[in-house]
Amino acid sequence: MSKVSNELPASASNNESLILQALNTSNQRNVAEMVGVDASTLSRMKSDKKNNGLTEIEFISFLLTAIGLKVVPESDVYCSPEIAEATRVMLARAFTSPEYMRILFK
């Protein structure tokens, strides 16, 4: 296995941060049980560096970035760039309409 840079790209670092935050705010024993590992295994995934110089959490974070995925909280709602742009255009046009503003701020 080739060595990778010990410095994660910003998006991979963000993925790692979100994963670690979620793990730190959860009951790690329950999480470990749910995924079928020992709690100590889960702890090692966060701290033990492998041959590539990354922890398993860092590796997973980098892998997600490499394949174009990112970690987001489960409560977040996805909106495609196209939908966001369409919403922006609709709102921009709506806010120039006095009738719309009258209805909105009744």
N, C-alpha and C positions, 0 to 999 in steps of 0.2 A: 504494500500500500504506500502510495507516495505521501510525502509530508505536505500539509497545507499550511498556509500562513497562519500564525497564531493570532493574528488580528482578524476578527470577523468583520465582514461588511456591515454597514449600519443596519440594513434590513434584517440580517441574521442576528445581530446583536439585539435588535428590538424583539425579534421572535424569542430569543433566549430569555430576555428580561420578562416578557409576558408569561412564559412558561414557568420561570422560577417564582415570579410573584404569585401565580395561581397555586403552585405547589406549596409555597410558604403560608398561604392563607387557608389551605385545606387541611384536612386530617390526613396526613401522609400515610398513616397505617391503613386507613380505609382505601386510599388511592392504590397503594401497593397491593392490597387484597383484591381490589377490582381488576387490576391488570395481571394478577397471578404471580406476583413476585414478593419477596421479603421486603420489609420496610428498609432494612439495611442495604438491599440492592438498589432501591430507589434513591437512597442517600448517596450511594457510590456513583450513581448515574450523574449526580449533580457535581461531584467533586473529583473523582478519579480521572486523570488524564490517560488517554490511550496512546498507542504508537504514533498516531497522527498528531498528537499534541492537543487534542480536543477532548473535553468530557463528552459523554454520550448526549447530554442535553445540548451542548454546543454543536455537536455533529448533526443532530436532528434539526436544529435551528438553521444550520448552514445548508443542509439538504433541502429543506423547505424553500429557502431562498433560491437555491440553484435550480429548482424545478418551477419557480415562479409562483410559489404559494407564500402566504403569510399567516401568522397567528393573530387572531382577534378574539376578544371576549365573546362568549356565547350570546350575550345579550345584544351585541352589535347587529345592525341590520345592513345588509349589503345593498349598495346602489351602484349600478354600472355607470361609467363615465357618460354614456349616452343619455341615460335617464337623468343624471344630474344636470347635464347641459340643457336637456329639454325642460326641466323644471326651472332652471335659471332663466331661460328665454320666456317661458310662460309667465313667471313672476314679474320679470322686467316689463313685459307688455301689460300685465294686469295692473301694475302699480302706476302706469301712465294713464289709466282709465279713471276719470273722476267718479263714474258710476260704481266701479269696482271698489274704490276707496270708501265711498259712501256706505256701501253694503258691509264692507269689512269692519268699519269702525262705528257701526250703529250703536 
